[in-house]
């Protein structure tokens, strides 16, 4: 559809290519258009062109801001659509306006943005792409990623849209005005026909993303709502009893008890804990119900997500591997209608301080209270950098939430819709969703309330909540690097294990088969072998360390670890002692199964767990594991290809070493006293075994330099 187009050029006095820009516009073959040039200074050549061409009108205005010229030009525009061309840029050919208008008409656009062709060093640079429809909710993401969304140049816009935006926005930056227009537009289109040329010479620079606090570039209007709350002197309700929310699935239930135990023993107030779930087994639900028999100040409630709510949340296609349960926190206000506020915790957290202090923090009209994330700037994508530079990028594992404000403004439904529409821009899934949506609507808390692993260094004494985010957990840590380089992280995992041990002792929720891990330490350098044994995911273990190092540092380390592990026993073997005598004594008082490991090996955290499953499922007497090598100086693994298969090697092999062997204790009872310095004596154990299995997988890591 043909329609009159007002082409607007705004000149501020230093444009070197203004005449070229005007000539290219006047040379267009489009039938119905006008050229409006508004300048802050007189130009005789321009005046002559305007006097000799009915298409062109020149206005000279004495103003300080270019944006004021824009408002004036729009007031003079007669067209039903407006095309902006910056004075140092130009249209590529005489068909440019016709081509742009054709796309505008065919796509029923009211806001058409165009990819730039760039002129630099005498060469034209351009890309290709299909015509794209842009959702209003996506517009700021495009502004972060595409310079074409930051300047009016090249934009063909329905004239009446400018009448719909707030008048103040007409004299604000291009980025803010475009963002405001996007909220009024019904059809936003991004075209890639490269009809608009940005001239990168003569110091002409593309605009950087506007991150100023007053730029009003936000992904949602929550920042405006906070201003309204403060203007109305809103005061949030803070009940005496603390309310906490957890979101879980079947995989996380077994770890909830440790977190709740840490809350129970460290918090001086009574606590209601609401556990959100959709599909849990009867066993898991019974386990959660039994928690109320354990804690003194914590009361557990389970709340099932409805089928309708789950169906809606399933529309959020997370770009990460995070389960949809992490999005239950979006609708907590709708699930807990009688609660005023809530503290949300990821289940991979541990509380080390009194939550009463956190609970009583005034959110000052904000929707949430959060702590900064420790992500490095280099690891951020462009959207995360925008959030970080404008305000803060936070970690969503601990949230203090005003549920009343969520309900007042119906944030739950809006947040879910936002997540559905924007997930493809969210590198870190639900955490990015929350960061983007609540820009300018949050209170920054001290990092001690959500201390990530990378912030542990030099801050151990201040931490109130430790957050084990990332793939490595206290119940699943296979990072050899961490054992030798990030000692503070391992120290925090030891603290977690102490809380886990205390909880398991109280709940009596441990596996039936106890495993005794016998650790032989002959050097302090590789004493991490012991720590890897202590950090096993299998719950019913005891660790007995035999120190043959003659090094007081080993003894000191074991004594320190015993503060966290009541199930750790120490045996020192001096030069005058009999190693075999000590070994026989340990085995005599061991659990149903015994596992042996020595320096310089490290166990994967799932080693004992997996080996016990193999042993019980196959009724094996001995289960043997294989190893791989880790070079500590180079931080690399040396792999030998393995098929991860299980093999029955009964009657086929000899045991030259007990290292990496899980053995039924009853075999030792049958053999009697063993000389552990004699290979033939060790082989006698094998002869008593009816079934020996080997797992062709890397459950042991041999550390070398």
Buried (B, 14 or more C-beta within 10 A) or exposed (E): EEBBBBBBBBBBEEBEBBBBBBEBBBEBEBEEBBBBBBBBEEBEEBEEBBEEEEBBBBEBEEBEEBBBBBBBBBEEBEBBBBBBBBBBBBBBBEBBBBBBBBBBBEBEBBBBBBBBBBBEEEEEEBEEEEBBEBEBBBBBBBBBBBBBBBBBBBBBBBBEBBEEBEEEBBBBBBBBBBBBBBEBBEBBBBBBBBBBBBBBEEEBEEEEBBBEEEBBBBBBBBBEBBEEBEEEEBEBEBEEEBBBBBBBBEEBBBBBBBBBBBBBBBBEBEBBBBBBBBEBEEEBBEBBEBBEEBBEBBEBBBBBBEEEBBEBBEEBEBEBEEBBBBBBBBBBBBBBEEBBBBBBBBBBBBBBBBBBBBBEBEBEBBBBBBBBBBBEEEEBBBBBBBBBBBBBBBBBBBBBBBBBBBBEBEBBEBBBBBBBBBBEBBBBBBBBBBBBBBBBBBBEBBBBBBBBBBBBEEEBEEBBBBBBBEEBBBBBBBBBEBBBEBBBBBBBBBBBBBBBBBBBEBBEBBBEBBBBBBBBBBBBBBBBBBBBBBBBBBBBBBBBBBBBBEBEEBBEBBEEBBEBBEBBBBBBBEEEEEBBEBBBEBBEEBBBBBBBBBBBBBBBBBBBBBBBEBBBEBEBBBBBBBBBBBBBEEEEEEEEEEEEEBEEEBEEEEBEEBBBBBBBBEBBEEBEEBBBEEEEBBEBBBEBBEBBBBBBBBBBBBBEE
